[in-house]
Amino acid sequence: MLPDFLATLPAPLLAALAGDWLHQARPDQLPPADPAPGAVGDAIWTTWAVIGGRGSGKTRTGAEWVDALARGDPAFTPEPVGRIALVGETHLDVRDVMIEGPSGILSLPRRGRPRPLWSPSRRRLAWDNGAVAFAFSAEEPDALRGPQFGAAWCDEAAKWRRPEATFDMLQFGLRLGARPRNLVTTTPRPVPLIRRLLADPRTVVSRARTRDNAAHLAPDFLERVVGRYAGTRLGRQELDGELIADREEALWARAALEAARIAAAPELGRIVVAVDPPAASGARSDACGIVAAGRAGAHAYVLADASLARASPQAWAGTALALYRRLEADALVVEVNQDGEMASAVLAQCDPAVPVTPVHATRGKFLRAEPVSLLYARGLVHHVGAFPALEDEMCDFGRDGLSSGTSPDRLDALVWAVTHLLLDGSREPRIRRL
């Protein structure tokens, strides 16, 4: 229907639509709606945080927002914002990315409007209506003492050298107009400023992945870079825009997992699929942990995480058996505490020919996991590829469990698999290459 309607429009109108940002932008690239008149509390936002991966369109979002505020575009502001701060990591970053860059303010389609005048020596960008944007470096927070603004665009704040001092000094200057506000565009890092902004109830967050902007990226980049790093800590941070952080008291650290990550497993002597079945079924049940791992020499290799959330016994049994067959595994290692005996029975009912190795938990989860974490620390366990959900549990698991209070089902299955392969004296009866 829409293509048919567009075909009826005259060429000049189609060209105008093609250059209109409101028509082109994704929802995450448009600012939050302004509160209704008289709104109070959480309805009034002061910071719009655009958290995204590399190449996800963050700079274009910031440039369009600043240009719209300066011009007084009614879709963005009830009146022009006369003084705007542009804050980057350095003055060069402000100039080369935010102002003159391929997605910067001066590169925006003008749509019949005059281009703002950039004065490098004065570090100011002036619009024909008198609105002015001033360039500042996060290396010099004291330069923000004195000036006042109605809005500010902070780019890549997660990598500023003096983030807290710069952002705080900027807030003292945001005192013009009815409602001064910040836009922060950044690829996230677990630094205090970003944590603070994301926790602030007056911050509205938009998120974007690199793949969301695929239409404007080179296909080779998507295949070579996005494909290579997808799921890794670096990829989740730099491409998916996720804030990835370790829990200080966790048994595992992401840096160690990354160092031991490999693309392919060697010839394996044994392969097992470990199952940590839920204690109950239905909407309130825990997830079912299903993790496959193999052994070669003194090393273990994690091959797959097929864990399921709130699945019926038939569903998780079918998933575990399918993984067992696909990897040509030697055994299913199944925890038989609580309703685990029922789990063995379900697996036997589905396929009585599959050997089930029952394991009993005689110690708490932390005590069972600690010896396995030490194997990781010695470089004896490797992840073949990336397992984001499993690795999140590992790097959040401390002496009191997960910080969320939920059950570490994926981690439990991993611990059973690695324990069976490396700590229970299992042997290598045959050699396979995956």
C-alpha positions as CSV (number, residue, x, y, z in Angstrom):
1,M,0.0,0.0,0.0
2,L,2.7,2.5,1.0
3,P,4.8,2.0,-2.2
4,D,1.6,2.5,-4.3
5,F,0.9,5.7,-2.5
6,L,4.5,7.0,-2.8
7,A,4.3,6.3,-6.6
8,T,1.6,8.9,-6.9
9,L,3.7,11.7,-5.3
10,P,5.5,14.3,-7.5
11,A,9.3,13.9,-7.8
12,P,10.1,17.1,-5.8
13,L,8.0,15.8,-2.9
14,L,9.7,12.4,-3.0
15,A,13.1,14.0,-3.0
16,A,12.1,16.1,0.0
17,L,10.9,12.9,1.8
18,A,14.2,11.2,1.0
19,G,16.2,14.0,2.6
20,D,13.9,14.4,5.7
21,W,15.4,13.1,8.9
22,L,12.1,12.3,10.6
23,H,11.3,10.1,7.6
24,Q,14.7,8.5,7.5
25,A,15.6,8.0,11.2
26,R,15.1,4.8,13.1
27,P,13.0,5.2,16.4
28,D,16.2,5.0,18.5
29,Q,17.6,8.0,16.6
30,L,14.7,10.3,17.5
31,P,14.6,12.1,20.9
32,P,12.2,11.1,23.6
33,A,8.9,12.9,23.6
34,D,8.7,16.0,25.6
35,P,6.5,15.8,28.7
36,A,3.0,17.1,28.7
37,P,2.6,20.6,30.1
38,G,2.7,20.6,33.9
39,A,4.4,17.2,34.1
40,V,6.7,16.5,37.0
41,G,9.1,13.9,38.2
42,D,10.2,11.1,35.9
43,A,8.3,12.5,33.0
44,I,10.9,15.3,32.7
45,W,14.1,14.0,31.2
46,T,17.3,15.9,31.3
47,T,19.7,13.5,29.5
48,W,19.1,11.5,26.4
49,A,21.7,8.7,26.3
50,V,22.2,7.2,22.9
51,I,24.1,4.0,23.6
52,G,25.2,2.1,20.5
53,G,27.8,0.1,18.7
54,R,30.4,1.4,16.2
55,G,28.8,2.7,13.1
56,S,25.3,2.5,14.5
57,G,24.5,6.1,13.5
58,K,25.1,7.8,16.8
59,T,27.0,10.7,15.3
60,R,24.3,11.4,12.7
61,T,21.7,11.3,15.6
62,G,23.7,13.9,17.5
63,A,24.3,16.1,14.5
64,E,20.6,16.1,13.5
65,W,19.5,16.9,17.0
66,V,21.8,19.8,17.4
67,D,20.9,21.2,14.0
68,A,17.2,20.9,14.8
69,L,17.5,22.6,18.1
70,A,19.6,25.5,16.7
71,R,17.0,26.0,13.8
72,G,14.0,25.7,16.1
73,D,12.5,22.7,14.3
74,P,9.1,22.3,16.0
75,A,9.4,18.5,15.9
76,F,12.4,18.8,18.4
77,T,11.9,22.1,20.3
78,P,9.3,24.7,20.8
79,E,11.8,27.5,20.1
80,P,15.4,27.7,18.8
81,V,18.2,26.9,21.3
82,G,20.5,29.9,21.0
83,R,23.6,28.4,22.8
84,I,24.8,24.8,22.5
85,A,27.9,23.1,23.8
86,L,29.6,20.4,21.7
87,V,31.9,18.3,23.9
88,G,34.2,15.7,22.6
89,E,37.3,13.8,23.8
90,T,39.6,16.4,22.3
91,H,39.2,19.5,20.2
92,L,40.2,17.5,17.1
93,D,37.4,15.0,17.8
94,V,34.9,17.8,18.0
95,R,36.1,19.2,14.7
96,D,36.8,16.0,12.8
97,V,33.8,14.0,14.0
98,M,31.0,16.1,15.4
99,I,31.3,19.1,13.0
100,E,33.3,18.3,9.8
101,G,33.0,14.5,9.9
102,P,31.0,12.4,7.3
103,S,28.1,12.3,9.7
104,G,28.8,15.6,11.4
105,I,26.7,18.8,11.4
106,L,28.3,20.4,8.3
107,S,27.7,17.2,6.3
108,L,23.9,17.1,6.9
109,P,21.7,17.5,3.9
110,R,20.8,21.2,3.9
111,R,17.3,20.7,2.4
112,G,17.3,24.2,1.0
113,R,18.7,25.8,4.2
114,P,22.0,27.7,4.5
115,R,24.9,25.8,6.0
116,P,26.1,26.9,9.5
117,L,29.4,28.9,9.4
118,W,32.3,27.1,11.2
119,S,35.0,29.3,12.6
120,P,37.9,27.0,13.6
121,S,39.9,29.8,15.3
122,R,36.9,30.7,17.5
123,R,35.7,27.1,17.9
124,R,32.2,28.1,17.2
125,L,29.5,27.1,14.7
126,A,26.9,29.8,13.8
127,W,23.5,29.4,12.2
128,D,21.9,32.2,10.2
129,N,19.3,32.8,12.9
130,G,21.9,33.6,15.4
131,A,22.1,30.3,17.2
132,V,25.7,29.3,18.1
133,A,27.4,26.0,19.1
134,F,30.7,26.1,20.9
135,A,33.4,23.3,20.8
136,F,34.9,22.0,24.1
137,S,37.4,19.3,24.9
138,A,36.9,16.8,27.7
139,E,40.7,17.3,28.4
140,E,39.9,20.8,29.7
141,P,36.9,20.7,32.0
142,D,37.7,24.1,33.4
143,A,37.0,25.7,30.0
144,L,33.3,25.0,30.8
145,R,33.4,27.4,33.8
146,G,31.5,30.5,32.9
147,P,29.7,29.8,29.6
148,Q,26.0,28.9,29.7
149,F,23.9,26.9,27.4
150,G,20.5,25.6,26.6
151,A,21.6,22.2,25.4
152,A,24.8,20.1,25.1
153,W,25.9,17.2,22.9
154,C,28.5,15.0,24.5
155,D,30.1,12.5,22.1
156,E,31.9,9.3,23.1
157,A,31.7,10.2,26.8
158,A,32.8,6.7,27.9
159,K,36.3,7.4,26.6
160,W,36.8,10.9,27.9
161,R,40.0,11.2,30.0
162,R,38.3,13.4,32.6
163,P,34.7,12.3,32.3
164,E,33.3,13.1,35.8
165,A,34.9,16.6,36.0
166,T,33.9,17.5,32.5
167,F,30.3,16.4,32.7
168,D,29.8,17.9,36.1
169,M,31.2,21.3,35.0
170,L,29.0,21.2,32.0
171,Q,25.9,20.7,34.1
172,F,26.6,24.0,35.9
173,G,26.5,25.7,32.6
174,L,23.2,24.2,31.4
175,R,21.0,27.0,32.7
176,L,19.4,28.7,29.7
177,G,15.9,28.2,28.4
178,A,12.8,26.5,29.9
179,R,14.4,23.0,30.0
180,P,18.1,22.6,29.3
181,R,19.2,19.1,28.3
182,N,22.1,16.8,27.4
183,L,22.5,14.4,24.6
184,V,25.2,11.7,25.3
185,T,26.2,9.6,22.3
186,T,28.7,6.8,23.1
187,T,29.8,3.3,22.7
188,P,29.5,2.1,26.4
189,R,32.3,1.2,28.8
190,P,31.7,0.3,32.4
191,V,33.1,3.6,33.7
192,P,31.5,5.5,36.6
193,L,30.0,8.3,34.5
194,I,28.2,5.9,32.2
195,R,26.9,3.8,35.2
196,R,25.8,7.0,36.9
197,L,23.9,8.3,33.8
198,L,22.2,5.0,33.1
199,A,21.0,4.8,36.8
200,D,19.7,8.3,36.8
201,P,15.8,8.3,36.6
202,R,16.0,11.5,34.4
203,T,18.1,9.8,31.8
204,V,16.2,8.3,28.8
205,V,18.2,5.6,27.0
206,S,18.1,4.7,23.3
207,R,20.1,1.6,22.2
208,A,21.3,0.6,18.7
209,R,23.5,-2.1,17.3
210,T,26.0,-1.8,14.5
211,R,23.8,-4.1,12.4
212,D,20.8,-1.8,12.8
213,N,22.7,0.6,10.5
214,A,23.7,-2.0,7.9
215,A,22.2,-0.1,5.0
216,H,24.9,2.6,5.5
217,L,27.9,0.2,6.2
218,A,30.2,-1.6,3.8
219,P,29.1,-5.3,3.3
220,D,32.7,-6.3,3.9
221,F,32.8,-4.6,7.2
222,L,29.6,-6.5,8.3
223,E,31.0,-9.8,7.2
224,R,34.6,-9.4,8.3
225,V,34.3,-7.4,11.6
226,V,30.8,-7.9,12.8
227,G,30.9,-11.6,12.0
228,R,34.3,-12.1,13.7
229,Y,33.5,-10.4,16.9
230,A,29.8,-11.2,17.3
231,G,29.1,-12.5,20.8
232,T,32.5,-11.7,22.3
233,R,33.0,-9.2,25.1
234,L,34.5,-6.7,22.6
235,G,31.8,-7.3,20.1
236,R,29.0,-7.0,22.5
237,Q,30.4,-3.7,23.7
238,E,31.7,-2.2,20.5
239,L,29.1,-3.6,18.1
240,D,26.0,-4.2,20.2
241,G,26.4,-1.3,22.5
242,E,26.1,-3.4,25.7
243,L,27.5,-2.3,29.0
244,I,29.7,-5.3,29.9
245,A,31.2,-5.4,33.4
246,D,32.6,-8.0,35.7
247,R,31.4,-8.5,39.2
248,E,34.4,-7.9,41.5
249,E,33.9,-11.0,43.6
250,A,33.0,-13.3,40.7
251,L,34.9,-16.5,40.1
252,W,35.5,-15.7,36.4
253,A,36.7,-12.5,34.7
254,R,35.9,-11.7,31.1
255,A,39.4,-10.9,30.1
256,A,40.5,-14.5,31.0
257,L,37.6,-15.9,29.0
258,E,38.6,-13.8,26.0
259,A,42.2,-14.9,26.3
260,A,41.2,-18.5,26.1
261,R,38.6,-18.2,23.4
262,I,39.4,-20.1,20.2
263,A,37.7,-20.4,16.8
264,A,37.7,-24.2,16.4
265,A,38.3,-27.2,18.7
266,P,41.2,-29.7,18.1
267,E,40.6,-33.4,17.8
268,L,38.6,-34.5,20.8
269,G,38.8,-37.7,22.8
270,R,35.6,-37.3,24.7
271,I,32.4,-35.2,24.3
272,V,29.7,-34.9,26.9
273,V,26.4,-33.0,27.2
274,A,25.7,-31.9,30.7
275,V,22.2,-31.2,31.9
276,D,21.1,-29.3,35.0
277,P,17.4,-30.0,35.0
278,P,14.9,-27.6,36.6
279,A,13.5,-28.7,40.0
280,A,10.0,-28.1,38.8
281,S,8.0,-27.5,35.6
282,G,5.7,-24.7,34.6
283,A,5.9,-20.9,34.6
284,R,7.8,-20.7,37.9
285,S,10.5,-23.3,37.0
286,D,14.1,-22.4,36.6
287,A,15.9,-22.7,33.3
288,C,17.3,-26.0,32.2
289,G,21.1,-25.8,31.7
290,I,22.4,-27.7,28.7
291,V,26.1,-27.4,27.9
292,A,28.4,-29.5,25.8
293,A,32.1,-29.8,26.2
294,G,34.9,-32.0,24.9
295,R,38.4,-33.0,26.1
296,A,41.7,-33.2,24.3
297,G,44.7,-34.1,26.5
298,A,44.5,-32.0,29.7
299,H,42.3,-29.4,28.1
300,A,38.5,-29.0,28.0
301,Y,36.7,-27.2,25.2
302,V,33.2,-25.8,25.7
303,L,31.3,-26.5,22.4
304,A,27.7,-25.4,22.9
305,D,25.2,-23.8,25.2
306,A,21.7,-25.0,24.4
307,S,20.1,-24.0,27.7
308,L,16.3,-23.4,27.7
309,A,14.1,-21.2,29.9
310,R,11.0,-22.7,31.4
311,A,10.8,-25.6,29.1
312,S,8.7,-28.7,29.6
313,P,10.6,-32.0,30.4
314,Q,9.9,-33.2,26.9
315,A,11.3,-30.0,25.4
316,W,14.6,-29.9,27.3
317,A,15.1,-33.6,26.9
318,G,14.6,-33.3,23.2
319,T,17.1,-30.4,23.0
320,A,19.7,-32.3,25.0
321,L,19.3,-35.4,23.0
322,A,19.5,-33.5,19.7
323,L,22.8,-31.8,20.8
324,Y,24.1,-35.2,22.0
325,R,23.5,-36.7,18.5
326,R,24.7,-33.7,16.6
327,L,28.1,-33.7,18.4
328,E,28.3,-37.5,18.5
329,A,28.8,-37.2,22.3
330,D,29.7,-40.1,24.6
331,A,27.3,-39.5,27.4
332,L,24.7,-37.3,29.0
333,V,25.8,-36.1,32.4
334,V,22.7,-35.3,34.4
335,E,22.4,-33.9,37.9
336,V,20.0,-36.1,39.8
337,N,19.4,-34.1,43.0
338,Q,15.8,-32.9,43.7
339,D,13.8,-34.1,40.7
340,G,16.8,-35.3,38.8
341,E,15.8,-38.9,39.0
342,M,12.8,-37.9,37.0
343,A,15.1,-36.2,34.6
344,S,17.0,-39.5,34.0
345,A,13.7,-41.2,33.5
346,V,12.5,-38.6,30.9
347,L,15.7,-39.0,28.9
348,A,15.5,-42.8,29.1
349,Q,11.9,-42.6,27.9
350,C,12.9,-40.4,25.0
351,D,15.8,-42.6,23.9
352,P,16.8,-45.6,26.1
353,A,19.9,-46.2,24.1
354,V,21.6,-43.0,25.2
355,P,24.0,-43.5,28.2
356,V,23.1,-41.3,31.1
357,T,25.7,-40.5,33.7
358,P,24.0,-39.4,36.9
359,V,25.9,-36.9,39.2
360,H,25.0,-35.9,42.7
361,A,25.6,-32.4,44.2
362,T,27.1,-33.0,47.6
363,R,28.4,-29.5,48.0
364,G,27.1,-26.0,47.3
365,K,27.2,-24.4,43.9
366,F,30.1,-22.1,44.8
367,L,32.2,-25.0,46.1
368,R,31.5,-27.1,43.0
369,A,32.3,-24.2,40.7
370,E,35.5,-23.0,42.3
371,P,37.7,-25.9,41.1
372,V,36.5,-25.4,37.6
373,S,37.3,-21.7,37.8
374,L,40.8,-22.6,38.8
375,L,41.1,-24.8,35.6
376,Y,40.1,-21.7,33.6
377,A,42.8,-19.7,35.5
378,R,45.4,-22.3,34.5
379,G,44.4,-22.0,30.8
380,L,43.0,-25.5,30.7
381,V,39.4,-24.6,29.5
382,H,38.6,-22.9,26.3
383,H,35.4,-21.6,24.7
384,V,35.0,-22.5,21.1
385,G,33.2,-19.4,19.9
386,A,31.1,-17.1,22.1
387,F,28.4,-18.0,24.6
388,P,27.1,-14.6,25.9
389,A,24.4,-15.8,28.2
390,L,26.6,-18.4,29.8
391,E,29.5,-16.0,30.1
392,D,27.3,-13.4,31.8
393,E,26.4,-16.0,34.5
394,M,30.1,-16.9,34.9
395,C,31.3,-13.4,35.4
396,D,28.4,-12.5,37.8
397,F,28.7,-15.6,40.0
398,G,30.2,-15.1,43.4
399,R,30.0,-16.7,46.8
400,D,26.4,-15.6,47.2
401,G,25.4,-16.7,43.8
402,L,24.2,-14.4,41.0
403,S,23.6,-10.8,41.8
404,S,20.0,-11.2,40.4
405,G,19.3,-14.0,42.9
406,T,18.3,-16.3,40.1
407,S,19.6,-19.9,39.7
408,P,22.9,-20.2,37.6
409,D,21.6,-23.0,35.5
410,R,23.9,-22.6,32.5
411,L,26.8,-22.3,34.9
412,D,25.8,-25.5,36.7
413,A,25.7,-27.5,33.5
414,L,29.1,-26.1,32.5
415,V,30.5,-27.1,35.9
416,W,29.2,-30.6,35.6
417,A,30.6,-31.0,32.1
418,V,34.1,-29.7,32.9
419,T,34.2,-31.6,36.2
420,H,33.3,-34.9,34.4
421,L,36.0,-34.3,31.7
422,L,38.9,-33.0,33.8
423,L,38.3,-33.6,37.5
424,D,36.7,-37.1,37.6
425,G,39.5,-39.0,35.9
426,S,37.6,-39.7,32.7
427,R,39.6,-41.1,29.8
428,E,39.7,-40.6,26.1
429,P,38.4,-43.7,24.3
430,R,38.3,-42.3,20.8
431,I,39.4,-39.4,18.6
432,R,37.1,-37.1,16.7
433,R,37.5,-33.8,14.9
434,L,34.5,-31.4,15.0
